[in-house]
Amino acid sequence: MLGGLAAGLGLAWLAHSLGFGEAFGNFLMMALLAVAVFAVVMLVLRMRKGSNTAAASASPFAFQGAGAGGGSASPETATVPRDYSPDKVGNDASARPWERSSMAFDTARPAQEGSRIGSALAGSGGQNWGIPDGFDVAAFVQAAKRNFTTLQAAWDRSDVATLRSMMTDSMLDEIRAQLAERETHRGDHPNQTDVVMLEAQLLGIEDLGEAYMASVEFSGMIREEPSAGPSPFREVWNMTKPKHGSSGWLVAGVQALQ
């Protein structure tokens, strides 16, 4: 900055010596000062942009996780299958509104007729990660897909009774808060989400000691606005089921990959 001022004074003296007059010299010095101020402003903006980029890269994943009992978890503490990596499920995801918080739902309740999902897990505690022999994968996946669409439809209708049957009390409180926020912004305008295509794959089941955790990959196409085209999504749901008692599978975490 001092060098710039010295140069400006020198230019003013040179202009005066050449006969351009004091006004022209002052004009040159003001122009040089303006350039110096612009350079300082650009430097400050670049420094701020660099700090914002570093802060954004600290959380590369949109991860929402919580225990079935209502406790919260961060991306560092949430349980993810040991063999899981992003390239197994893709990296294009479209998170729906209710994915912003933890959720829990029972994949066994809507499929109580026929075989009970998870019944084949009894007595298979010697296996830590994988799919137990005799486990009905097809029935489990079909029930998970039904509950995926049921949960989305209940969210669209603000159907608290259905949401209550699919979530723990703490999760229901969070969803109710989101419904209230949505009503504030949208009013009576209905919310409509169309699941155009849905695929599900059981990645594996892990023995957590007192419970089992199943990781399911959901993918497909979903439309969030009637006038908009469908967009692709991919995400992994971690669902837990206690070894004892009648509780079904409860979602413990949702990882949507962007």
Secondary structure, DSSP 8 states (H G I E B T S, - for coil): -HHHHHHHHHHHHHHHHTT--HHHHHHHHHHHHHHHHHHHHHHHHHHHHHHHHHHHHT--SEEEEE-TTS-EE-TTTS---TT--GGGT-S-----GGGGS-----SSGGG-SSS-TTGGGTT-TT-SEE--TT--HHHHHHHHHHHHHHHHHHHHHT-HHHHHHHS-HHHHHHHHHHHHHHHHHHTT-----EEEEEEEEEEEEEE-SSEEEEEEEEEEEEESSTTS--EEEEEEEEEEEESSSS---EEEEEEE--
